[in-house]
């Protein structure tokens, strides 16, 4: 494996080339590469002086901001195991993550400091980090085998796991991500970021900064600042998973936006109706990727030209195409026994790669990867005849009703657009007669939605039709914008009950 990673030296080279340029902008103000490096190096030196060792977990808890970026860089060049905690976590979630990862020290704001001290952590408030520039030359390379990052999964199906990366896998992943940029960023380039920095936005920030590009980092989909960035051509790339992308399109309507070179899209399937709207607004610039907490994005890539060709063709087979395996990534589709499946057969997606995680932590301690090095994703998919991966859904979400296996993602694709710009989610409820019954829930208050939905359901087999068509003002999402089916199911069960039998219905509780 790689002996050591010269993070500080790499950063010094970037500063030497791009020092006066803007590294990060928050929509109001920016910070140069020189200033960012000075602050990051000072934080790293403070941690070393406090006795923090390479590979030791050090948490951070900061909302999307300029501070979040230089703190992340500081933890990386310090050689610690950066453990970012979403600043919106509840006290219980923070306590859980700190216990699982074995965190003793947290970098956060002065306002958040008391809450972490109450959890038994030593706190370094960013306001207390000295202003004097740190010395990058004083920071040694870090062992590639040392733990480099502990990342918590989104927790869509239960308590999040703590995913452990080494510094070597972080370094390799960063290189491979830049190798797959469709248009290489550089000085003058900027990427608009709106999702939590602790996940995909942070990876793209490092990729752009390494090339002298700017991260235009907003704290959520702040539409006035998004409009300012797009209308005044402050950015030429956008990271927009489907939910932020839909919000931007809803804000602009039919207006054309020129000058965007790439829209990075991932985290959830991009439905054809949303792609058509994005293409009409921005042109054929959408790049689709598949990413997991367990392996640094991209796992697969569907370049803009291939994305445009895919959505221009009639849908064939199960799932949504997310592209070809990235460099160094191996994908297998396996059945319930672990046997690899042939082309165009749906099974569980298994992944392997040099830049994937080292193992995971839970209440029972650290667990290495399986002996074969493959990670079982829990995602269902198939590989087509051209070698592209198509995602069909989540193994945990498969509905078994009346002896059939039903993929909720397929029903959602049929219902897309029936609720206007609102999302539609399909969940199941327990039934003694059927095993499970299918329910569709739309993010709308339109009383005519069920009628439109029934009309589109004629496209699929009768056994896949929902038994009830419900509405909610808003569908619950996690911090990454993913719809939480488990939470929707809980809400439905609180408000309705199944009247079971051959023709099940729902009635209000």
Secondary structure, DSSP 4 states (H G I P E B T S, - for coil): ---EE-HHHHHHHHHHHHTTSEEEE-SS-EEEHHHHHHHHHHHHHHHHHTTPPTT-EEEEE--SSHHHHHHHHHHHHHT-EEEE--TT--HHHHHHHHHHHT--EEEE-HHHHHHHHHTT-EEEEGGGS-SSPP-GGGSPPEETTSEEEEEE---TTSSPPEEEEEHHHHHHHHHHHHHT-SS---TT-EEEE-S-IIIIIHHHHHHHHHTT-EEEE-SS--HHHHHHHHHTT--SEEE--HHHHHHHHHHHTT-------EEEE-SS---HHHHHHHHHHH-S-EEEEEEETTEEEEEEEE-HHHHHHHHHSPP-SSSEEEEEEPTTEEEEEE-TTSPBP-TT--EEEEEEETTB--EEEETTEEEEPPTT--EEEEEEEEE-TTSEEEEEEEGGG-EEETTEEE-HHHHHHHHTTTTTTS-EEEEEEEETTTEEEEEEEEE---TTHHHHHHHHGGGS-GGGS-SEEEEESS--B-TTS-B-HHHHHHHHHHHEEEE-STT-EEEE-
